[in-house]
Amino acid sequence: MGLVAAVLVLGVIFVNGWTDAPNAIATCISTRAMPPGRAMGMAAVFNFLGACVMTRLSPAVVTTVGTLADFGGNTGRSLIALSAAMGAVVLWAVVAWRFGIPTSESHALVTGISGAAVALGGQLNPQAWQKVVVGLALSVFLGFGLGFLLTRFLARLAAGHDRLRCARWFEGGEVLGGAAMAFLHGAQDGQKFMAVLLLVAAFGRGESVSAFVVPLPLVLLCSAVMALGTSVGGGRIIRSVGVDMVRLRPHQGLGADVAAGVCLLFSTLTGLPVSTTQTKATAVMGAGASMGLRRVNWRIAKELVLTWVYTLPGCGALGYLFARILLLFAEV
């Protein structure tokens, strides 16, 4: 069962790179700062580097996600529950991708794990969940607020200067911003999945996890699978975030990237497991709103927000249901 659980986790990592990472480069593609092919390649490389480098520097997110729930003392049944949680996350992410909705694998992961643990009779960790809630609020309000303010600042900075020269400067900044966003996506989401792999490895040996120290081979494996998923692409999600919701100009795209990057860096260093999708999307909303509320397609924005809201109880319920079913079959 340990091998099955590990394969499912790697599948979730691949799906995350495929459906979630494209948000990092949505703005630099939509504003034509980079062609899609080059942007995808850049995102794959920087996702890999982010997961590797930041895990070695500050693995705080690994500890937060790894301690979300206590699965109890039966490691065999814990592996079954974890497998059920990963199945729920994959199903949720693929359905969202099919409809072009940039759902959050981070929300799906934490609630799927928690739902599966509850189905097993385990308990949730209030301290770890407090960080999840704080990260949720931070990514929404800080992402939107910084996106709004930074875009206003960049617009004033460019006022009175040659428009073509400023546009080229902003496009160059967007390339750097896209690389930074991909790096921080790898840093945030890579650590979340490394925590699950550590749980799988410990339960497979019949042990509990006392310290979340990620060995280098595990870091490299997780980083490589995420980068591979990113290289597959995510055109529908890029279109939803970078085109359908807001038509961005180069300085708006740069403002959104810097805002989301600041939020993700702070969250990673402080161990807050935030959603990179949510952070980037709200920063894009703020950047668009800085030029007038009508610049944002609030119908699309509403759909995104509702999807995030539905993910929390929805994937938790799926994790619970899948775990109950698998545990029932395991007893037969």
ZADOTOR-958854 format. One record per residue (C-alpha): residue in three letters; residue number from 1; z, x, y. Coordinates in pm, 1 decimal, padded with zeros to 6 digits. Layout:
+-----+-----+----------+----------+----------+
|  aa |   i |       zz |       xx |       yy |
+-----+-----+----------+----------+----------+
| ALA | NUM |        Z |        X |        Y |
...
+-----+-----+----------+----------+----------+
***
This chain:
+-----+-----+----------+----------+----------+
|  aa |   i |       zz |       xx |       yy |
+-----+-----+----------+----------+----------+
| MET |   1 |  00000.0 |  00000.0 |  00000.0 |
| GLY |   2 |  00060.5 |  00293.9 |  00231.2 |
| LEU |   3 | -00306.8 |  00394.5 |  00213.9 |
| VAL |   4 | -00417.9 |  00038.3 |  00291.9 |
| ALA |   5 | -00184.6 |  00022.4 |  00592.2 |
| ALA |   6 | -00307.5 |  00360.8 |  00721.5 |
| VAL |   7 | -00672.2 |  00254.0 |  00690.9 |
| LEU |   8 | -00596.8 | -00067.8 |  00878.3 |
| VAL |   9 | -00425.3 |  00125.4 |  01159.6 |
| LEU |  10 | -00724.8 |  00358.4 |  01186.3 |
| GLY |  11 | -00944.7 |  00049.3 |  01197.4 |
| VAL |  12 | -00742.2 | -00084.9 |  01489.0 |
| ILE |  13 | -00772.2 |  00251.4 |  01667.3 |
| PHE |  14 | -01150.0 |  00243.1 |  01619.7 |
| VAL |  15 | -01170.0 | -00115.4 |  01749.4 |
| ASN |  16 | -00954.9 | -00017.6 |  02047.7 |
| GLY |  17 | -01193.6 |  00262.5 |  02139.0 |
| TRP |  18 | -01485.6 |  00023.3 |  02091.8 |
| THR |  19 | -01354.5 | -00279.9 |  02283.4 |
| ASP |  20 | -01087.7 | -00146.2 |  02520.6 |
| ALA |  21 | -01200.0 |  00199.0 |  02634.3 |
| PRO |  22 | -01522.3 |  00070.5 |  02801.8 |
| ASN |  23 | -01302.3 | -00077.8 |  03076.8 |
| ALA |  24 | -01234.7 |  00277.4 |  03194.6 |
| ILE |  25 | -01599.6 |  00331.7 |  03285.8 |
| ALA |  26 | -01695.0 | -00024.6 |  03384.0 |
| THR |  27 | -01691.6 |  00051.2 |  03756.3 |
| CYS |  28 | -01888.8 |  00376.2 |  03752.1 |
| ILE |  29 | -02159.2 |  00203.5 |  03543.6 |
| SER |  30 | -02171.1 | -00118.4 |  03746.8 |
| THR |  31 | -02209.2 |  00075.2 |  04074.9 |
| ARG |  32 | -02474.2 |  00300.9 |  03915.6 |
| ALA |  33 | -02273.1 |  00617.1 |  03970.1 |
| MET |  34 | -02355.0 |  00706.9 |  03606.3 |
| PRO |  35 | -02605.4 |  00574.1 |  03351.1 |
| PRO |  36 | -02442.5 |  00393.6 |  03056.1 |
| GLY |  37 | -02523.8 |  00655.3 |  02792.4 |
| ARG |  38 | -02373.1 |  00946.6 |  02983.6 |
| ALA |  39 | -02071.9 |  00738.5 |  03084.9 |
| MET |  40 | -02001.3 |  00644.2 |  02721.4 |
| GLY |  41 | -02023.4 |  01007.2 |  02614.4 |
| MET |  42 | -01789.1 |  01112.7 |  02893.9 |
| ALA |  43 | -01542.9 |  00837.4 |  02802.5 |
| ALA |  44 | -01539.4 |  00942.5 |  02437.0 |
| VAL |  45 | -01460.8 |  01305.0 |  02527.9 |
| PHE |  46 | -01186.6 |  01219.4 |  02778.3 |
| ASN |  47 | -01028.9 |  00958.1 |  02550.7 |
| PHE |  48 | -00992.0 |  01233.1 |  02292.7 |
| LEU |  49 | -00846.3 |  01477.6 |  02545.1 |
| GLY |  50 | -00607.1 |  01221.3 |  02691.6 |
| ALA |  51 | -00462.1 |  01127.6 |  02355.6 |
| CYS |  52 | -00419.3 |  01493.5 |  02260.6 |
| VAL |  53 | -00286.6 |  01638.8 |  02585.9 |
| MET |  54 | -00050.5 |  01365.5 |  02705.0 |
| THR |  55 |  00106.3 |  01318.9 |  02361.4 |
| ARG |  56 |  00205.9 |  01683.4 |  02365.2 |
| LEU |  57 |  00332.5 |  01664.6 |  02725.2 |
| SER |  58 |  00515.0 |  01330.0 |  02726.4 |
| PRO |  59 |  00534.0 |  01122.4 |  02403.7 |
| ALA |  60 |  00760.6 |  00859.3 |  02563.1 |
| VAL |  61 |  00525.1 |  00569.3 |  02483.7 |
| VAL |  62 |  00533.8 |  00667.7 |  02114.0 |
| THR |  63 |  00909.6 |  00616.6 |  02106.9 |
| THR |  64 |  00896.2 |  00283.4 |  02292.3 |
| VAL |  65 |  00635.8 |  00129.2 |  02060.2 |
| GLY |  66 |  00791.7 |  00278.2 |  01747.2 |
| THR |  67 |  01125.8 |  00115.2 |  01823.5 |
| LEU |  68 |  00999.2 | -00232.6 |  01921.4 |
| ALA |  69 |  01132.9 | -00389.9 |  01602.8 |
| ASP |  70 |  01358.9 | -00312.6 |  01308.7 |
| PHE |  71 |  01174.5 | -00399.4 |  00987.4 |
| GLY |  72 |  01484.5 | -00375.0 |  00770.8 |
| GLY |  73 |  01559.9 | -00147.7 |  00479.3 |
| ASN |  74 |  01286.6 | -00246.9 |  00230.7 |
| THR |  75 |  01009.0 | -00001.0 |  00313.3 |
| GLY |  76 |  00762.8 | -00153.7 |  00067.1 |
| ARG |  77 |  00782.7 | -00493.4 |  00233.0 |
| SER |  78 |  00774.9 | -00322.4 |  00573.4 |
| LEU |  79 |  00437.9 | -00168.8 |  00485.1 |
| ILE |  80 |  00305.4 | -00511.6 |  00394.6 |
| ALA |  81 |  00425.0 | -00652.6 |  00726.3 |
| LEU |  82 |  00266.7 | -00366.2 |  00921.5 |
| SER |  83 | -00062.4 | -00420.9 |  00737.2 |
| ALA |  84 | -00050.4 | -00787.9 |  00833.0 |
| ALA |  85 |  00009.9 | -00696.1 |  01197.8 |
| MET |  86 | -00290.9 | -00461.6 |  01202.4 |
| GLY |  87 | -00509.9 | -00729.1 |  01045.8 |
| ALA |  88 | -00405.4 | -00971.1 |  01320.1 |
| VAL |  89 | -00489.8 | -00718.2 |  01593.3 |
| VAL |  90 | -00835.6 | -00645.5 |  01448.7 |
| LEU |  91 | -00920.6 | -01013.8 |  01415.9 |
| TRP |  92 | -00805.1 | -01089.5 |  01769.8 |
| ALA |  93 | -00996.7 | -00795.7 |  01921.1 |
| VAL |  94 | -01323.4 | -00862.8 |  01739.3 |
| VAL |  95 | -01325.4 | -01232.0 |  01833.6 |
| ALA |  96 | -01258.9 | -01140.3 |  02198.6 |
| TRP |  97 | -01538.6 | -00880.7 |  02191.2 |
| ARG |  98 | -01777.4 | -01140.2 |  02045.0 |
| PHE |  99 | -01727.6 | -01354.2 |  02355.6 |
| GLY | 100 | -01724.6 | -01059.2 |  02598.6 |
| ILE | 101 | -01358.7 | -01106.6 |  02691.1 |
| PRO | 102 | -01170.2 | -00781.3 |  02768.6 |
| THR | 103 | -00855.1 | -00873.1 |  02581.4 |
| SER | 104 | -00565.8 | -00630.7 |  02560.8 |
| GLU | 105 | -00512.3 | -00450.6 |  02231.4 |
| SER | 106 | -00182.0 | -00329.3 |  02376.6 |
| HIS | 107 | -00048.7 | -00683.9 |  02406.2 |
| ALA | 108 | -00193.3 | -00768.4 |  02066.0 |
| LEU | 109 | -00032.1 | -00461.8 |  01908.0 |
| VAL | 110 |  00321.4 | -00510.9 |  02040.2 |
| THR | 111 |  00326.9 | -00884.1 |  01965.7 |
| GLY | 112 |  00152.2 | -00847.8 |  01629.0 |
| ILE | 113 |  00408.8 | -00589.8 |  01516.4 |
| SER | 114 |  00695.7 | -00800.3 |  01647.4 |
| GLY | 115 |  00567.5 | -01117.7 |  01480.3 |
| ALA | 116 |  00529.0 | -00937.7 |  01146.8 |
| ALA | 117 |  00879.8 | -00791.0 |  01173.0 |
| VAL | 118 |  01027.1 | -01134.9 |  01242.4 |
| ALA | 119 |  00842.6 | -01273.4 |  00938.4 |
| LEU | 120 |  01014.2 | -01001.8 |  00735.5 |
| GLY | 121 |  01354.7 | -01101.6 |  00871.6 |
| GLY | 122 |  01377.2 | -00802.0 |  01105.4 |
| GLN | 123 |  01510.0 | -00788.7 |  01460.3 |
| LEU | 124 |  01346.6 | -00704.9 |  01792.0 |
| ASN | 125 |  01477.3 | -00423.9 |  02012.9 |
| PRO | 126 |  01566.9 | -00567.8 |  02358.2 |
| GLN | 127 |  01556.9 | -00226.4 |  02529.4 |
| ALA | 128 |  01204.7 | -00148.8 |  02408.3 |
| TRP | 129 |  01084.5 | -00499.1 |  02490.3 |
| GLN | 130 |  01230.8 | -00467.7 |  02839.2 |
| LYS | 131 |  00991.8 | -00176.7 |  02894.9 |
| VAL | 132 |  00703.2 | -00392.3 |  02771.3 |
| VAL | 133 |  00788.5 | -00666.0 |  03022.8 |
| VAL | 134 |  00833.7 | -00417.4 |  03308.0 |
| GLY | 135 |  00499.8 | -00256.5 |  03220.3 |
| LEU | 136 |  00333.1 | -00598.2 |  03214.4 |
| ALA | 137 |  00452.7 | -00680.5 |  03565.7 |
| LEU | 138 |  00384.2 | -00330.8 |  03697.0 |
| SER | 139 |  00025.2 | -00322.7 |  03575.5 |
| VAL | 140 | -00054.1 | -00659.0 |  03737.9 |
| PHE | 141 |  00110.7 | -00622.2 |  04078.2 |
| LEU | 142 |  00076.5 | -00247.2 |  04129.5 |
| GLY | 143 | -00282.0 | -00247.6 |  03999.5 |
| PHE | 144 | -00390.2 | -00529.6 |  04231.9 |
| GLY | 145 | -00191.1 | -00405.1 |  04530.7 |
| LEU | 146 | -00307.2 | -00044.8 |  04509.0 |
| GLY | 147 | -00666.7 | -00152.9 |  04445.9 |
| PHE | 148 | -00655.7 | -00365.3 |  04762.1 |
| LEU | 149 | -00492.2 | -00101.2 |  04982.9 |
| LEU | 150 | -00690.8 |  00199.4 |  04861.4 |
| THR | 151 | -01022.9 |  00019.5 |  04904.8 |
| ARG | 152 | -00927.7 | -00080.1 |  05259.2 |
| PHE | 153 | -00831.4 |  00282.7 |  05327.8 |
| LEU | 154 | -01161.4 |  00418.2 |  05190.6 |
| ALA | 155 | -01360.4 |  00165.5 |  05393.8 |
| ARG | 156 | -01187.8 |  00276.0 |  05714.7 |
| LEU | 157 | -01230.4 |  00641.3 |  05618.9 |
| ALA | 158 | -01606.9 |  00591.9 |  05587.5 |
| ALA | 159 | -01640.8 |  00389.4 |  05909.1 |
| GLY | 160 | -01861.6 |  00564.7 |  06166.7 |
| HIS | 161 | -02000.9 |  00817.3 |  05915.2 |
| ASP | 162 | -02345.3 |  00838.4 |  05760.3 |
| ARG | 163 | -02366.7 |  00562.0 |  05497.9 |
| LEU | 164 | -02589.3 |  00750.0 |  05252.4 |
| ARG | 165 | -02371.7 |  01060.5 |  05260.6 |
| CYS | 166 | -02056.3 |  00852.9 |  05210.4 |
| ALA | 167 | -02218.4 |  00662.5 |  04923.8 |
| ARG | 168 | -02302.4 |  00989.6 |  04746.3 |
| TRP | 169 | -01947.2 |  01113.4 |  04799.1 |
| PHE | 170 | -01799.0 |  00791.8 |  04662.4 |
| GLU | 171 | -02032.8 |  00797.4 |  04361.7 |
| GLY | 172 | -01920.6 |  01152.0 |  04281.8 |
| GLY | 173 | -01561.1 |  01037.4 |  04314.4 |
| GLU | 174 | -01632.1 |  00749.7 |  04075.8 |
| VAL | 175 | -01750.1 |  00989.7 |  03807.7 |
| LEU | 176 | -01420.0 |  01175.9 |  03836.7 |
| GLY | 177 | -01234.7 |  00843.5 |  03847.3 |
| GLY | 178 | -01407.4 |  00722.8 |  03530.1 |
| ALA | 179 | -01317.8 |  01047.0 |  03351.3 |
| ALA | 180 | -00955.5 |  01016.6 |  03466.1 |
| MET | 181 | -00938.0 |  00653.3 |  03353.1 |
| ALA | 182 | -01076.2 |  00743.4 |  03009.0 |
| PHE | 183 | -00824.9 |  01029.1 |  02985.3 |
| LEU | 184 | -00534.7 |  00798.3 |  03070.2 |
| HIS | 185 | -00659.4 |  00526.6 |  02835.9 |
| GLY | 186 | -00643.9 |  00780.7 |  02554.4 |
| ALA | 187 | -00298.2 |  00886.7 |  02671.1 |
| GLN | 188 | -00159.5 |  00531.0 |  02677.0 |
| ASP | 189 | -00327.1 |  00362.6 |  02382.1 |
| GLY | 190 | -00342.1 |  00672.9 |  02166.6 |
| GLN | 191 |  00036.2 |  00703.2 |  02175.3 |
| LYS | 192 |  00083.6 |  00338.2 |  02077.2 |
| PHE | 193 | -00119.9 |  00379.9 |  01761.1 |
| MET | 194 |  00037.1 |  00714.8 |  01677.5 |
| ALA | 195 |  00372.6 |  00535.4 |  01672.3 |
| VAL | 196 |  00238.3 |  00287.4 |  01415.8 |
| LEU | 197 |  00093.4 |  00566.4 |  01202.7 |
| LEU | 198 |  00432.6 |  00737.9 |  01205.4 |
| LEU | 199 |  00592.5 |  00414.9 |  01082.1 |
| VAL | 200 |  00331.4 |  00381.7 |  00807.3 |
| ALA | 201 |  00384.3 |  00741.4 |  00695.6 |
| ALA | 202 |  00763.3 |  00702.3 |  00687.6 |
| PHE | 203 |  00757.3 |  00368.1 |  00503.4 |
| GLY | 204 |  00508.3 |  00511.6 |  00255.9 |
| ARG | 205 |  00762.9 |  00781.7 |  00169.0 |
| GLY | 206 |  01037.5 |  00521.4 |  00141.8 |
| GLU | 207 |  01211.1 |  00647.0 |  00456.5 |
| SER | 208 |  01304.4 |  00512.8 |  00797.7 |
| VAL | 209 |  01203.1 |  00682.6 |  01122.7 |
| SER | 210 |  01485.9 |  00853.6 |  01308.4 |
| ALA | 211 |  01281.5 |  01060.9 |  01556.2 |
| PHE | 212 |  00927.3 |  00994.8 |  01675.1 |
| VAL | 213 |  00779.4 |  01344.9 |  01675.2 |
| VAL | 214 |  00400.9 |  01335.5 |  01633.7 |
| PRO | 215 |  00254.7 |  01623.3 |  01427.7 |
| LEU | 216 | -00063.4 |  01782.0 |  01563.3 |
| PRO | 217 | -00289.8 |  01670.1 |  01272.9 |
| LEU | 218 | -00192.1 |  01308.3 |  01340.3 |
| VAL | 219 | -00265.2 |  01352.8 |  01711.1 |
| LEU | 220 | -00610.8 |  01492.9 |  01633.9 |
| LEU | 221 | -00690.3 |  01220.2 |  01379.7 |
| CYS | 222 | -00593.4 |  00937.7 |  01613.9 |
| SER | 223 | -00779.2 |  01095.8 |  01906.6 |
| ALA | 224 | -01096.5 |  01150.5 |  01705.0 |
| VAL | 225 | -01107.7 |  00793.2 |  01569.1 |
| MET | 226 | -01055.3 |  00648.7 |  01917.4 |
| ALA | 227 | -01329.9 |  00870.4 |  02060.5 |
| LEU | 228 | -01563.8 |  00760.5 |  01780.3 |
| GLY | 229 | -01495.3 |  00395.6 |  01862.3 |
| THR | 230 | -01562.1 |  00460.2 |  02230.6 |
| SER | 231 | -01899.3 |  00615.3 |  02152.6 |
| VAL | 232 | -02009.9 |  00288.4 |  01987.0 |
| GLY | 233 | -02000.3 |  00116.6 |  02326.0 |
| GLY | 234 | -01887.5 | -00209.6 |  02478.7 |
| GLY | 235 | -02161.8 | -00344.6 |  02702.6 |
| ARG | 236 | -02036.5 | -00702.9 |  02708.1 |
| ILE | 237 | -01691.5 | -00602.8 |  02826.4 |
| ILE | 238 | -01830.8 | -00364.4 |  03089.4 |
| ARG | 239 | -02039.6 | -00652.0 |  03223.4 |
| SER | 240 | -01738.4 | -00886.9 |  03238.5 |
| VAL | 241 | -01515.3 | -00644.3 |  03430.5 |
| GLY | 242 | -01762.5 | -00449.7 |  03642.1 |
| VAL | 243 | -02033.6 | -00708.9 |  03716.5 |
| ASP | 244 | -01943.6 | -01072.8 |  03646.9 |
| MET | 245 | -01594.0 | -01069.4 |  03798.2 |
| VAL | 246 | -01672.2 | -00862.2 |  04111.2 |
| ARG | 247 | -01987.5 | -00700.8 |  04249.2 |
| LEU | 248 | -01847.4 | -00362.9 |  04347.5 |
| ARG | 249 | -01971.8 | -00109.7 |  04599.0 |
| PRO | 250 | -01911.2 |  00262.5 |  04534.2 |
| HIS | 251 | -01600.8 |  00287.1 |  04754.6 |
| GLN | 252 | -01453.4 | -00023.1 |  04585.6 |
| GLY | 253 | -01514.6 |  00123.7 |  04242.1 |
| LEU | 254 | -01342.4 |  00445.8 |  04345.1 |
| GLY | 255 | -01047.7 |  00254.2 |  04490.4 |
| ALA | 256 | -01008.1 |  00054.2 |  04168.4 |
| ASP | 257 | -01022.9 |  00368.8 |  03952.4 |
| VAL | 258 | -00764.0 |  00556.6 |  04158.7 |
| ALA | 259 | -00531.4 |  00254.0 |  04168.3 |
| ALA | 260 | -00549.5 |  00195.9 |  03793.7 |
| GLY | 261 | -00515.0 |  00568.9 |  03723.9 |
| VAL | 262 | -00196.1 |  00600.9 |  03930.2 |
| CYS | 263 | -00043.3 |  00302.8 |  03751.7 |
| LEU | 264 | -00136.5 |  00434.9 |  03405.6 |
| LEU | 265 | -00010.4 |  00786.9 |  03476.5 |
| PHE | 266 |  00327.0 |  00661.5 |  03599.9 |
| SER | 267 |  00359.6 |  00424.9 |  03302.7 |
| THR | 268 |  00272.8 |  00693.5 |  03047.6 |
| LEU | 269 |  00523.0 |  00942.3 |  03188.6 |
| THR | 270 |  00801.0 |  00681.3 |  03195.1 |
| GLY | 271 |  00733.5 |  00535.8 |  02849.4 |
| LEU | 272 |  00606.7 |  00194.6 |  02964.9 |
| PRO | 273 |  00345.3 |  00062.2 |  02719.1 |
| VAL | 274 |  00103.6 | -00104.1 |  02962.4 |
| SER | 275 | -00236.7 | -00258.1 |  02897.7 |
| THR | 276 | -00519.8 | -00036.7 |  03023.5 |
| THR | 277 | -00749.2 | -00341.6 |  03026.8 |
| GLN | 278 | -00510.4 | -00543.5 |  03238.8 |
| THR | 279 | -00439.6 | -00252.9 |  03473.6 |
| LYS | 280 | -00807.3 | -00180.7 |  03534.7 |
| ALA | 281 | -00907.4 | -00547.1 |  03568.8 |
| THR | 282 | -00634.9 | -00626.1 |  03824.8 |
| ALA | 283 | -00723.9 | -00310.0 |  04020.1 |
| VAL | 284 | -01087.2 | -00429.7 |  04025.9 |
| MET | 285 | -00969.5 | -00770.8 |  04149.8 |
| GLY | 286 | -00769.2 | -00603.0 |  04427.7 |
| ALA | 287 | -01063.6 | -00383.4 |  04527.0 |
| GLY | 288 | -01291.7 | -00685.1 |  04546.9 |
| ALA | 289 | -01038.3 | -00896.8 |  04735.8 |
| SER | 290 | -01003.1 | -00624.3 |  05000.2 |
| MET | 291 | -01349.9 | -00717.1 |  05124.8 |
| GLY | 292 | -01276.5 | -01090.8 |  05120.7 |
| LEU | 293 | -01137.2 | -01330.4 |  04863.6 |
| ARG | 294 | -01482.2 | -01480.2 |  04806.7 |
| ARG | 295 | -01605.3 | -01146.1 |  04673.4 |
| VAL | 296 | -01408.2 | -01209.9 |  04352.7 |
| ASN | 297 | -01532.0 | -01456.8 |  04093.2 |
| TRP | 298 | -01195.6 | -01622.7 |  04046.1 |
| ARG | 299 | -01324.2 | -01831.6 |  03756.0 |
| ILE | 300 | -01385.6 | -01512.8 |  03555.3 |
| ALA | 301 | -01055.4 | -01368.5 |  03677.1 |
| LYS | 302 | -00876.6 | -01685.1 |  03563.5 |
| GLU | 303 | -01035.6 | -01658.3 |  03218.9 |
| LEU | 304 | -00915.1 | -01298.6 |  03188.2 |
| VAL | 305 | -00560.4 | -01386.6 |  03291.0 |
| LEU | 306 | -00548.2 | -01679.7 |  03048.7 |
| THR | 307 | -00671.2 | -01452.8 |  02769.2 |
| TRP | 308 | -00386.8 | -01209.4 |  02837.6 |
| VAL | 309 | -00139.0 | -01497.8 |  02843.1 |
| TYR | 310 | -00273.4 | -01638.0 |  02515.9 |
| THR | 311 | -00267.9 | -01294.2 |  02349.9 |
| LEU | 312 |  00108.5 | -01255.6 |  02370.9 |
| PRO | 313 |  00206.9 | -01562.3 |  02164.9 |
| GLY | 314 | -00126.8 | -01587.0 |  01983.1 |
| CYS | 315 | -00133.2 | -01244.7 |  01823.2 |
| GLY | 316 |  00242.0 | -01264.1 |  01760.3 |
| ALA | 317 |  00186.1 | -01587.7 |  01568.4 |
| LEU | 318 | -00105.0 | -01433.3 |  01375.8 |
| GLY | 319 |  00107.3 | -01130.5 |  01283.0 |
| TYR | 320 |  00384.6 | -01361.8 |  01164.9 |
| LEU | 321 |  00144.7 | -01583.9 |  00967.0 |
| PHE | 322 | -00044.7 | -01295.9 |  00804.4 |
| ALA | 323 |  00282.5 | -01126.5 |  00709.9 |
| ARG | 324 |  00424.0 | -01443.4 |  00553.2 |
| ILE | 325 |  00105.0 | -01491.0 |  00350.1 |
| LEU | 326 |  00090.4 | -01130.0 |  00229.4 |
| LEU | 327 |  00460.2 | -01122.6 |  00146.7 |
| LEU | 328 |  00418.7 | -01447.8 | -00048.3 |
| PHE | 329 |  00136.9 | -01297.4 | -00255.3 |
| ALA | 330 |  00338.8 | -00977.9 | -00308.6 |
| GLU | 331 |  00616.0 | -01181.6 | -00469.6 |
| VAL | 332 |  00380.7 | -01361.2 | -00710.2 |
+-----+-----+----------+----------+----------+
***
